[in-house]
């Protein structure tokens, strides 16, 4: 089992069932939409690794549904449709689809497209992750993760913890952190830095760790990545 989750949005019940069974037999965890009245929220709530999306749906157009999804998620999207024209394909790709497959299709070729797209996405995601001992940072999503839970950080909060991580094992002065932020064209004065660090500490505490950033009075801050107080 590869544990990858695929969400199928296809109104043809027979094809939907066949796709679900075939993909499950090939190791994927599949969920298929059966109602389409609130389909955008259903897709986002499924938190899948890949979306198979038909264009002709009851009450909605898959091409523009693709755009709605892309505005909120970077999930890989493969359009599956009987519309065999360049304009529909162009609109779908411009709206964020990663691939366009025309019915009837060779299901083994579809399987290969799914596998290749997931592999490329996984490789890109791996490059975006910076791992420390007690936490990890996602540079593309600007998030910090601890023990399976994650939290979105502001640009300055993310840059602060990244600066501390890059100087791991050393005390980092407030002046060094402010200069690090200035180089990123984000002017931060002394009071603003205090506010940002306090907010960052609060978010880290909500993720389950209160001692990750240690203050060294008169010197600066220390990243307590090993968890020793």
N, C-alpha and C positions, 0 to 999 in steps of 0.2 A: 504493500500500500504506500502511495506517495503522499497521502494526507492533504493533497490540494483540493480545494473546494471550487466547484463550478456551479454557477447559477444560470439556469436555462429560462429564457423568456421567449416562448414559442406558442402561438395559439392553436396550432394544429396538434390536437391531442395525440394522435397516432405517432407523429414524428417526435413529439415531446417525450413520449414514453420510450420510444426506441432509442433516442439519444441518451436518455437517463440510464437505461439498462446497459447500453453499450459502454458508456463512460465509466459506470460503476464497475463493470466487468474488467475494465482496464485500470482499476485502482483509484479512481477519483471518487470523491464524496460529492454527490450531486443533489441539488435542490431545484425544483422546477416550479415556476409560477403557474397557478391555475386560475387566478383572478387578476384583472388588470386595472381595476379602478384606482388603486393607489400604488402603481407599479414602481415609481421612482423611489419612494420611501422603502418599499419592499426590497428592492435591489440593494440599496445602501445599508439597510438593516441586516441583510444576509451576510455582509462582510466576507464575501467570497474572494477567491484568488483570480477568477476569470469569469467573464460574462459572455454567454452566447445570446445574441439579441436579434430577433426577427424585426423586419421593417413594418410589415403589415400587421398591426395589432388592433384589437377592439378599442376604439376611442382614443387612440394615440398613434403617432408616427414614430417608428423606431429611430429614424434618422435624427430627429430633434430630441427624442428621449436620450439618445447617445450624448448629445450636447449637455443636457441637464445633469446626467451622471458625471460627465467629465468635469463639470464645474465644481463638483464636490468630492470627486474620487479619482485616483490614478489607476483604478482597476483595469487590467487589459480587457479589451472589448473586441470580439469577433462578430461581425454582422453575418447572419445567415438569411438569405432571401432569394425569392424567385425573380426579383427585379434585375434583369440583365441589361442594364444600360449604364453608360459612362457617367451620366449626371448624378444618378442615385449613389453610385460608388464614390464620386468626387465629394458630394455633400456629406456622406457618411464619414469619409476619411477626414474632411475638413472639420467635422464636428467631434473628432476625437477617436474614431474607431481605429484599431490597430491592423485589422484585416477584414477582407470582404469575400465571403464565400457564396457562390450562386448555386441554388437548388436546380435540379438534383445534384448532389455532390457525392464524391467517393468518401465514405465515412472514414476509411483508413487515412486518406489525405487530410481530412479534418482533424483526426487524432494527431497527426504529425504536426499540423499547424498549431494546435493547442499546446503540445509538448514543447515546441520550439519557442513559442511566445512566453510560456511560463518560465522556461530556462533563461531566456534573455532578461526577463523581468527580475528573476531571482538574482542573477549575476549583478544587475544594476543596483538592486537593493542592498546586496552585500557590500558593494563599494561605498554606499552611502552611510554605512554603520561604522562608528568608532567605538570600540569596546574598551572599557576600563575594568577594574576588579569588581566594583560594586554597582556599576551602572553602564549604560550604553547611550550614545548619542546618534540620532539620525539627522544627517546634515541636510537632506532634501526636505524633510518634513519639519525640521526645527523642533524635535522632541527629545525628551530624556526618558529612559526606561529603567525601572528598577524592579526586579523580581516579577516580571511579567506584566507589570502595570506601566503605563506611559502617560506623559503629560506634555502638552504643547507649551513651548517657551517663547517669550518675545525675542526679538532679534538681539537686544542687549543682554538679556538673561542667558541666551545661548552662547553669545560671545564671551561672557564672563566665565561660565563653567568650562568652555573650551580653552580659554586662556589659562585657567588653573590646571587643567588636565595637561596642557602642553608644558607646564612648569611643574609637573608632579614631582614631589620630593623636596620642593623648595618653597620658602615663604615668598609670596608675591605681593609687592607693595601696591597700595591704592593708586599711586602715580603710574605704575606699570600697567595696571588694568585700564586706567583711563586713557593712556596713550594707545593701548591696543584697540580700544573702541574708537578713538579719534581716527586711527588709520583706516577704519572701516566707514569713515564719513559720518559717524554717529557721535556728535559732541555730547559729552557727559561731564557735568561738574561734580564736585565732591558730594553734595547733597543728593543728587540724582543717582550717583553710584550706590550710596547707602540704601536708597529706596529699592533699587534694582536687586541688590544682594539680599535684602530682607524678603522681597517677593520670591526670589529664587529659593531661598531657604524654606519658605513656607510651602512652596510647591514640592520640594524634595521631602519635606516632612510628611506631606499628604501621601507621598508614595512609599513612606515607611522608614525613612532615614532622617535623623535630626542632626547628625554630627558630621555630615559629609564636608561642609565648609567650616573650618575652624578659624576663629579670629586670634591673631597674635598681636596683642595690644602694642601700639606704637610701631609695629612692623608691617602688618598687612594680613594676608589670608593664606591659609594652608589647605590643600585638598587632602582630606583624611580618607583616602580611597581604601585603605586596609581596614578601616573600622576601629582603629585603636584610639581611644580617647586620651 
